[in-house]
Amino acid sequence: MTFSIAAVDRETGQIGIAVQSKAFAVGSRVPWAKPGVGAVCTQASTNTQLGPAGLDLLAQGLSPREALDRLLASDEGRKTRQVGILDASGQAANYTGENCLEWAGGLTGDGWTCQGNILAGPQVVEAMAETYTTFQGPLAERLLAALKAGQEAGGDVRGMQSATLLVVGPE
């Protein structure tokens, strides 16, 4: 029911997240970002505690994969969760629990991670990744272009109701 992308612009130091969903007020639950630290997307059966906790782990120097592993180890609902995490240097990781509703999955690349659940298929995150990596422009515009591409590839099978864009500066 949700698809998101988190990315870093190494030239400007900006970190951003764009997310779209059939769920109401998605911006209050999914995106978490902290200047100079990173970003966390918490979705599917959302556990909003994972956002601030993930940022704290990144701030302590853990890699995105280490932070994600630690978050999931203590989360009893991890099989229904989806999380994307990115540090300020551009390292990224994502996770999709085995009990997330179909289609669910994600892709991670250099400086970005995108993920989604209850989607039309893998082509949604593939289109997001392709657009983000080829679109030229400021971070916010690249993130919005990726969301648009995901929607055009089928998006959330239940439709769209809310979206948000969060970009933080380097400080």
Steps between C-alpha positions, in 0.01 A plus 500: 500500500805720513807569293794719596847608405775637724810655349798721567647774281871484574568837334257698716493273805120484480316186607145439387202269493197492273208269576154433360223280635134409508534540878389831648766747627797292389734788580435457872623139509746409224775763454770569755813702420770679693756741350847352474374160621262334258144394427265217594177394328269294723203343321270200446386417854671817616693517823574871535757431775732359233550845343653687795675185626656440157624859482651465848686186393633672188611796715694252719696392192324179403468428129147489356515118486621477862234746616228317310607163639496637854158661454347182363656271761295664774177547298251219554294623203792502255338249264233761416736798475679674221793732566741695282800664663774725363792679662636843407784345300253319274526145634155342495310186596140388495288221640164350410344259746374168367143577612468836323210511257580432133663636300769614743873555459773752446816600321811670635776677314781745554346789692138382494250236607143450380240259632129432484217269596155422358636613164407411142829306483878533503481741207395773746827505695696428181351810334571707810864389508552554126347846510686609811837392361450663159301815578705820519420773750481586868436219749136596563421493128675165454301351789171629361586370153565157653159504673330599176676217317388253767141617465517477121631143535189400696571635849292394797234259368240657732550851365653814643389721784804667651862582430782692657842634420759560773842648422748609766815702449847399610473678835 
